[in-house]
């Protein structure tokens, strides 16, 4: 989403962070390589005006940032993206997108901290760029699903081949998506919520605030 100078968000508004009427809120992170569509996904699905920290790419990134496959990209996230989506009267998700470039990875720990789950966005033109994100999530113990962002002109591979190339176990959901579309991005988040429920992350017999699978 584009803003003029007078509309640039300096941060989430107070009402965006206040508890809603839903029973439970969950922090979700959207991670992946440089230019894979993280900012686009958060912006497409957020019910509030998203916070973005995109800056114009300059000569300082020449020779540092790998633009292979994203040569036309002119802006990059330098801190994080933030959005919110209410899935139903039981559950609201707070979405945090991470920067993709390696020189900003030191920010990931703060963004990932407290996340219940994650979406790893993948570009089939640059599969290897997704490995660091998945490695970081596995190291921190954050469950995740993998969403292949269908860029125009990108090669299409059978799901079995992609799962093999990404070395994904059968237990990790792998789906296709169009990060530009609200319905497609929402479906990815629902897949993550179902995955978390199956892993018992969204249900606890001792917790009176437990989201039912049927409500997702």
N, C-alpha and C positions, 0 to 999 in steps of 0.2 A: 504494500500500500504506500502511495506517495503522499507526502505532506509538503506544503510550502513552509517557508521559514517561520511564519507566525504560528504554525500548527504543530511544529516538531515536539513530540512528547518528551519531557525531561525525566519522566518516570511514571510508574503506575499511580493512578489517582487513588486517594484513600478509599473511595467506595469500591474500587476494584479489588481491594485486599480484604475488605470486611467479610466476616462470615455471612453466608447466604442462608436461605431457609432450608437448604439441603442438609441431610443428616451427616454427611461425611465429605471431607475434601482430601484430595490426593495430589501430590506433586509428581509430575511426569516430565522427563527430559527428552528432548528430541536431539539426537546426535548424528554424526556422520562426517564425511569428508567435506572438503572445501567446495562450495558451489553445488551441493547436492539437493538443496531445496528446503533447508530447515526453516529459514525465515519465512519462506512462502507457505509452508505447512502451518506454522503457528498463526500467521496472518489470515490464512483462508478459513480457519476453523474457529478463531477466537470470536466470542460474542461481545467483547469489549474492544476498544481501540488498542491494538497491540503496541507494546513498547518494543522498539527496535533500536539497536545501536550500530546501524550500518554507517560506514564512512566511505568516502570516495577513495578508490585505490590510487596510489601515487607511485612515483618512480622508486620510492623506498622499498617497494615490494618486488621490484624487478630482480630476477635471479634468486629470490627467496621463496615467493609463492609460485607453486606449479599451476599454470593455467591450462594445462593440457585438457582439452575437451570442453573448457569453459572460457575460451579466448575472448568472448564478448562480454564477460562479466566486468562490471565497472565499480561495484560496491561490495563491501564485505563486512560481516559482523565482527566487531572488535571486543565485545563483552558478552552480551546475551540477548535473547529475545524473550518476551513475556506475553502470555495471553491466558484467557480463561474460557472454559466451556462447561456448561451445565448439561450433563447427560440425561438426568432425570431428577425426580424429587428426592432421591437418595444420595446422589453423587455429583460433585463438581470437581473438575480437573484444573489444576493450575499448571500451565505449560511453560517450560523453560527451554529455549534453544541455545545450544552451545556454539562457540566459534569453531570453524573447521580448520583453520590454518594451524600448523604445528607451533608457530611462534606464540599463539594465544592459548595453548593447551594448559598453561599454568593456571588458567581461570577455571578449568573444568572441575576441580575438587570442590570449589565453592558452589558451583551450579548444581552438581550432582548430589551434594550432601542432602540427605533427607528424602531423596526421590524413592518412591515405591516401585516405579518401573520406568522403562525407557523405550523409545522407538529409534531404531537405527535405520536411517534413510540410506539407500544404496543407489548409485548410478552405474548401470551395467557397462558403461564405457570406461569406468575407473573403479573396478571392484576392489582393488587392493587398498584404496583409500578408506574403506570401511573397517579394515582389520584393527587399526589402533583404537577406534571407538569401541568395538566389541571386546577387545582385550581389556580396556579400562573398565568397562561394565562388569566383566567377569571377575576382575581383580577386586572390585568394590562390592561384589555380590548383588548387584542390581539386576533383576530379571528384565528381559527385553524381548521384543519382537523385531523382525526385520521387514522393512517395507521397500520394495523396489519402485523407485520413482520413474514413471514411464516418460522419459524425455522424447520429444519428436526426433525421429531418425536414429534413436539409440537401438542397438541390436537387441532382439528378443530371444531369450533362451528358455528352454523348458525348465520348469520349477526344479525338477530333479537335478539338472545340470547346475543350476544356480546354488542349490543347497550343497552340492558336492564341492563347487568352487569356493564357497564361503566356509566350508567345513562346519556346517550347522548340524547339530544333532536333531533328530526327529522331534524332540520335545519343544524346539523353538519354532514358533509360527513364522512362516514366510509368505508374504502377500504382495500383490501388485497394487499400485496406487497412482493417482495423479494429484500431487501436492497442491495444485492450483485450485482444486475443487473441494468445497466444504464437505459434500457428502462422502467423497472418497477419503479425505483426511479423517473424518469422523469415524468411518468404518475401521480405519487403522487403529484408532484409539479404542474402539470397542473390542477389537481383536486383542489388544493389550489387556484390557480390563478382564476379558474372559480368561486370558492366560494367567493373570494374577489371581483370579478367583480359583482356578484349578490348582494353583500353587499354594493356596490357602492364605495368600497375602491380603485378600479382601474379606476373609471370613475368620472370625475368632469366637469360639463358643463363650469365652469370658467377656467378650466385648458386646455391650448392648447395641452398639451402632455397627451393624453388620449388613453389608450390601448383599442382596439376594441375586443369584445368577439370572433369575427370570426377569429381574428389573433392568438388566443391562441391555 
